[in-house]
Amino acid sequence: MRSIVDTYRSRTPRSAAMHERAVRALPGGDTRAVVSHRPYPLTMARAEGPYLWDVDGNRYLDLLGNYTSLVHGNAYPPIIAAAEEALRRGTQWAARNEPAVALAETLCRRVGSVERVRFTNSGSEATLLAVEIARAATGRRKILMARFGYHGSGAIFETGTYGREGPDTLLARYGDADDFAAVLERHGDVIACVILEPVLGAGGVMTPPPGFLQSVANAARGAGSVFVLDEVITLRLGVGGAQAGAGVAPDLTTMAKIIGGGFPVGAVGGSEALMALTRPDGGPVPSSGTFNGNPVTAAAGLVSVEHLTEDRIAAMARATEVLAGRCAAATEDNGLPGAVTTAGSLLNLYLADTPAVGPSRPDAAAIGLLHLACLNHGVFLAPRGMMALSTVLESHHIDEAAAGIAAALGDVAASLHGATASSLAR
Ligand SMILES: Cc1ncc(COP(=O)(O)O)c(C=O)c1O
């Protein structure tokens, strides 16, 4: 039997050739760490609705949506129409534009704790700006975040993502409010903000115990720190974001992904008083950017957000549970250790009995193999096993996804057969 890697190589010669070309111009052949994997990543040629096509003509069911951004699938016609119309008026000018105002108004209306919005061009810029606002508000420097939390590309966060404290970064255990309170008790006088994801996204789709977010918010405020909720991924979990479901009102909220309708975007929102620190006419936090509040992005983002209704959010969550159940059953049928975590339309597969948070997952090798096997069967998901469903996936797409993943699990089991299938991840 041909190995999973050999099958991948034989299906994707043009992606292999593009990789060889790319490494001569881009370090490592790409410009996003998260899309790079062995033996080489695919090069996609186009995308429509729930499908992607690579440069070799292979079709993939898109279960990732550019890491949760494309909540209505690829090239969603109402978004394309809005973006085209905006584009015809010009790409950007050095003055206010109406779509950016309309998107800000919509975010203020939907997200309970948000009274004012400041746009950036990525989620990473938004989280970095939130830290600067908190520093200006408190006169303190440090942040407290969850060990293995993810808040984007910025040295102050990345150290914590890899489980290490840094000069300005303190850590506590995600889901353990007492641990956060203890750190705040000891170091509260130097902590400008506590920043948390409502659900660990990159950390493996982990939902905290009820009351965790509120307890940390209370402890942060008790210490005079700003409480920042990073809703870059989780804004898709409710019309008012995950904060509405959790019943917590953060001081600042960071947003990105779905609010750009597929275009580069980020935003910080919060109370009028805190956000006033970024006022262009004399606020102490400088925040400018040639492309901030881009009108094409804003026009697309407005449609993306407005078409994300309560019903569609609930339908995606139901489809996610169906897919999770079928993945769990297929893992068991193939005699593999496995676990599946879910939160709304987000799902993460593990080839280990217990989901492990952090970069050194015991099932890293097996999940890497499963990812390639899924690609061989036309299912596109994150190399770490994460999926994010979209509103354009119908029940027959979920059947297609489940069948592809089951076939891929069969390939993984066969490839590990005789070796240490079950010992690999236990
Ligand atoms: C919770 C969270 N915060 C921030 C970011 C950074 O956003 P961006 O990739 O747009 O810079 C991400 C990206 O995945 C994220 O998941």
The ligand as a MOL file (V3000), in Angstrom:
LIG
                    3D

  0  0  0     0  0            999 V3000
M  V30 BEGIN CTAB
M  V30 COUNTS 16 16 0 0 0
M  V30 BEGIN ATOM
M  V30 1 C -7.6360 34.6800 19.5240 0
M  V30 2 C -6.7770 35.3060 18.4570 0
M  V30 3 N -6.2750 36.5300 18.6660 0
M  V30 4 C -5.5320 37.1570 17.7360 0
M  V30 5 C -5.2410 36.5360 16.5310 0
M  V30 6 C -4.3970 37.2460 15.5210 0
M  V30 7 O -5.1640 37.6250 14.4290 0
M  V30 8 P -4.4810 37.8530 13.0100 0
M  V30 9 O -4.0480 36.4980 12.5190 0
M  V30 10 O -5.5370 38.4900 12.1760 0
M  V30 11 O -3.3110 38.7580 13.2160 0
M  V30 12 C -5.7470 35.2620 16.2780 0
M  V30 13 C -5.4550 34.5810 14.9960 0
M  V30 14 O -5.7930 33.4450 14.7680 0
M  V30 15 C -6.5240 34.6120 17.2650 0
M  V30 16 O -6.9950 33.3760 17.0860 0
M  V30 END ATOM
M  V30 BEGIN BOND
M  V30 1 1 1 2
M  V30 2 1 2 3
M  V30 3 2 2 15
M  V30 4 2 3 4
M  V30 5 1 4 5
M  V30 6 1 5 6
M  V30 7 2 5 12
M  V30 8 1 6 7
M  V30 9 1 7 8
M  V30 10 2 8 9
M  V30 11 1 8 10
M  V30 12 1 8 11
M  V30 13 1 12 13
M  V30 14 1 12 15
M  V30 15 2 13 14
M  V30 16 1 15 16
M  V30 END BOND
M  V30 END CTAB
M  END
